[in-house]
Amino acid sequence: MEQRLGKMEHHLVEQFIVNRCGQQRSEVATGPSFGADVAVIDLPGGMALALTSDPLSLIPSLGLQESAWLSVHLMANDMATTGQAPMYGQFVLNLPSTFSKQDFKMYWEYIHKFCVEINVAITGGHTGFVEGQHSAIAGGGTLATVAPKDKLLVSKSAEAGNAILVTKTCALSSAAILAMSFPKR
């Protein structure tokens, strides 16, 4: 079977992931499913923890600032679909072994700056340098927020007749990333 690049297809998510998600826990209100970018965990007192994860970008043709911006804001955009802002962030950096200390300092300064701008506290993660790492994916991140459960929107609760607000052209960020990454194509 030929592997497609990009996000996993719906039928493969259903076949391999959905029913194999570790121990089932009753407090997991919204777990993994195709097209769902946010998980929700019930907490005591009518509160809930919402989480979203994405790859971190390190795209040489975009530069360190734009790569860091994408790393923070693509996750924040997913969290925004809940109607809530992210509060906490975890960042796992698997950087190329050739990445200089100066470039790391600059990249991290931008990650910090963009988190401060959207009021996200960085609570931890992992940072390492990996031999042979030549991907534009520099690791992964998770943003989380705590909010009253009845104030969190999730896609599985959408119903026919609900209004959907689209503020930009669909796939705008993906098209912009590709255009900047491959300007001659």
Buried (B, 14 or more C-beta within 10 A) or exposed (E): EEEEEEEBEEEBBEEEBEEEEEEEEEEBBBBEBBEBBBBBBBBEEEBBBBBBBBBBBBBEEBBBBBBBBBBBBBBBBBBBBBEBBBBBBBBBBBBBEEBEEEBBEBBBEBBBEBBEEBEBEBEEBEEEEBEEBEEBBBBBBBBBBBBEBEEBBBEEEEEEEEEEEEEEEEEEBEEEBEEEBEEEE
